Amino acid sequence: MSKKALYLLGIALTIVLGTFLYLKFCCNCAMKTPTIGIEKAVLKEGTEADLVPFILKGTEFEYVTNDNLKFLKNSSDIIEPIQDSIAVGIQNLKAFLVSHPKQKITITGYATSEEKNTTTFENLGLARAYDIKSFFVSKGLSENQFAIKGEIIDEWKMAADTLLGPADYTFESINSSTVTDEWSLLKEKINANPLILHFNTNQTSDNLTTEEKQKIADITKYVSHVSDATILVVGHTDDVGKRDSNMILGDKRAEFIKNYLTQKGIKSERIRTESKGPDEPIDENTTANGKANNRRTVITIK
């Protein structure tokens, strides 16, 4: 065989061998994007500390990515900005929920027993679930298709002082009668023993007790689930001074509570305020103790 023929044969063998090696070892490195809902994120390799996937999985929808929402220790606020892969998943979920209006997702937020809860929610896990829900709603998802829960657990995977994805998402169909009964009972509980905050003379702020914080947590929980709920905050005063001044003072007290509730994530348009001034006392205005009882705000659900 001539040198030229041998040369051409060597080139051909090199091409064949190179193609074989490429197909065997390289193509498998690129993971194809499976079809789930609209699309599915590609899971990427990472260190053990990074592997807390963001998983949205129901009978008709699935989205998974290794990126996840993160929270600082002792905090209920999502660390922003979030990764693009999570944003894609949320938009896919939005499209799915629009086409499946009877689908509900329960967000279960987690916090560790070592963390400190400084929120008005009954536990930090619930506060995180509420923040996640609020974030989803801010991206255009329907508030009515979410419920929230919170759990305290012994530990969760962390990177330094950051919790990685402390939440689960459970898909289920909405049962209107069950939902109505549950939230009707909570409304009755709130209004049967309403939150009453007392104020010192001419002052419109006070420290909240544990019981008062729990009542605010119940109110927040209720309005986060019942989209047409309205909170009514009524300010009251004693009879010291002119009635017109006391009516203004009652308004200020009601507005203070409205601002406080707004800071806890309740939309201001869902809170109505009014003042009764000195017109509806619950005690005698002839004693210091009686006057103190009359200086109050009453918060109920309408």
Residue pairs with C-beta under 8 A, 6 or more apart in sequence:
1 9
31 42
31 43
33 39
33 40
33 41
33 42
34 40
36 61
36 62
36 63
36 64
37 60
37 61
37 62
37 63
37 92
37 93
37 95
37 96
38 92
38 95
38 96
39 63
39 88
39 92
40 62
40 63
40 64
41 63
41 64
41 65
41 66
41 67
41 85
41 88
41 89
42 65
43 53
43 64
43 65
43 66
44 66
46 66
49 157
49 158
49 159
49 164
50 66
50 159
50 164
51 66
52 66
52 68
52 157
52 164
52 165
53 64
53 65
53 66
53 68
53 165
54 63
54 64
54 65
54 66
54 67
54 68
54 69
54 85
54 86
54 89
54 165
55 63
55 64
55 168
55 169
56 62
56 63
56 64
56 89
56 93
56 105
56 169
56 171
57 63
57 64
57 169
57 171
58 103
58 105
58 171
59 171
60 96
60 100
61 92
61 93
61 96
61 171
63 89
63 92
63 93
65 83
65 85
65 86
65 88
65 89
66 85
67 82
67 83
67 85
67 86
68 86
68 164
68 165
69 78
69 79
69 82
69 86
69 132
69 135
69 165
69 167
70 78
70 79
70 162
70 163
70 164
70 165
71 77
71 78
71 79
71 128
71 162
71 163
71 166
72 79
72 161
72 162
72 163
73 115
73 158
73 161
73 162
73 163
74 115
74 116
74 118
74 124
76 119
76 121
76 124
76 127
76 128
76 130
76 131
77 131
78 131
78 132
78 135
79 162
87 139
90 136
90 139
90 141
91 139
93 105
93 136
93 141
94 139
94 140
94 141
96 103
97 103
97 105
97 141
97 142
97 145
98 142
101 142
101 145
102 173
102 174
103 145
103 171
103 172
103 173
103 174
104 145
104 146
104 147
104 171
104 172
104 173
104 174
105 145
105 146
105 147
105 169
105 170
105 171
105 172
106 146
106 147
106 148
106 149
106 169
106 170
106 172
107 129
107 132
107 133
107 146
107 147
107 148
107 149
107 167
107 168
107 169
108 125
108 129
108 148
108 149
108 150
108 151
108 167
108 168
108 169
108 170
109 124
109 125
109 126
109 127
109 128
109 129
109 130
109 131
109 132
109 148
109 149
109 150
109 151
109 166
109 167
110 125
110 128
110 150
110 151
110 152
110 153
110 156
110 163
110 166
110 167
110 168
111 117
111 123
111 124
111 125
111 127
111 128
111 150
111 151
111 152
111 153
111 156
111 166
112 152
112 153
112 154
112 155
112 156
112 163
113 152
113 153
113 154
115 124
116 124
117 123
117 124
117 127
119 127
119 264
120 208
120 213
120 216
120 217
120 220
120 264
121 127
121 130
121 150
121 217
121 220
121 221
122 150
122 214
122 217
123 150
123 151
123 152
124 150
124 152
125 149
125 150
125 151
125 152
125 153
125 166
126 148
126 149
126 150
126 217
126 221
127 150
128 150
128 166
128 167
129 148
129 149
129 150
129 167
130 148
130 220
130 224
130 265
131 265
132 148
132 167
133 143
133 146
133 148
133 224
134 265
136 146
137 143
137 146
143 224
143 227
144 227
145 174
147 225
148 221
148 224
148 225
156 163
156 164
156 166
157 163
157 164
157 165
158 164
179 225
183 222
183 225
183 226
186 218
186 221
186 222
187 222
187 226
187 229
187 301
189 218
190 215
190 218
190 219
190 222
190 300
190 301
191 300
191 301
193 215
194 215
194 298
194 299
194 300
195 212
195 215
195 216
195 219
195 298
195 299
196 296
196 297
196 298
196 299
197 206
197 208
197 212
197 257
197 296
197 297
197 299
198 206
198 292
198 293
198 295
198 296
199 205
199 206
199 253
199 295
199 296
199 297
200 206
200 292
200 295
201 238
201 240
201 291
201 295
202 249
204 249
204 252
204 253
204 255
204 256
205 256
208 216
215 299
216 261
216 264
216 299
219 231
219 261
219 266
219 299
219 301
220 261
220 264
220 265
220 266
222 229
222 301
223 229
223 231
223 266
223 270
223 301
224 265
229 270
229 301
229 302
230 270
230 271
230 272
230 301
230 302
231 261
231 266
231 270
231 271
231 272
231 299
231 300
231 301
231 302
232 272
232 273
232 274
232 299
232 300
232 301
232 302
233 254
233 257
233 258
233 261
233 271
233 272
233 273
233 274
233 297
233 298
233 299
234 250
234 254
234 273
234 274
234 275
234 276
234 297
234 298
234 300
235 249
235 250
235 251
235 252
235 253
235 254
235 255
235 257
235 273
235 274
235 275
235 276
235 277
235 296
235 297
236 250
236 253
236 275
236 276
236 277
236 278
236 280
236 281
236 282
236 294
236 295
236 296
236 297
236 298
237 246
237 247
237 249
237 250
237 253
237 277
237 278
237 294
237 295
238 246
238 278
238 281
238 285
238 290
238 291
238 292
238 294
238 295
239 246
239 278
239 281
239 285
239 291
239 294
240 246
240 285
240 291
243 277
243 278
243 279
246 277
246 278
247 275
247 277
248 275
249 275
249 277
250 275
250 276
250 277
251 273
251 274
251 275
253 275
253 296
253 297
254 273
254 274
254 275
254 297
255 273
256 297
257 273
257 297
257 299
258 268
258 271
258 273
261 271
262 268
262 271
272 302
278 285
278 294
281 290
281 294
282 293
282 294
282 296
283 289
283 290
283 291
283 293
283 294
284 290
285 291
285 294
